[in-house]
């Protein structure tokens, strides 16, 4: 039973579910390629709607007093690679990963944390514990 306990402890779903690519898929498939929704609508759904649903009233929009983490996106180059398996979890557990392109920079708390898909080594963020009141 130790194997099952290890599997559950490391997050059983990460070996066969990969939902981290959803924002990129939404923007490329439904936005850019199929033109189902305009860009502002997609961005609203991924930002302020998500923040509101999660009770994070201090983020989700660019406004004075709000936490403004940003992705700078090259819309024409936005894409993602095929998922791949890596075995980097405790006890050699597997997980699925997927790389994306077209993200020029990620800014967290005013600090660039990723540039052209490469980590800068700067980690200005912090763990969010529970709902956050609006600023």
Secondary structure, 3 states (H helix, E strand, C coil): CHHHHHHHHCCHHHHCCCCCCHHHHHHHHHHHHCCCCCHHHHHHHHCHHHHHHCCECCECCCCCCCECCEEEECHHHCEECCCEEEEEEHHHEEEEECCEECEEEEEECCEEEEECCEECCCCCCCCCCCCECCC
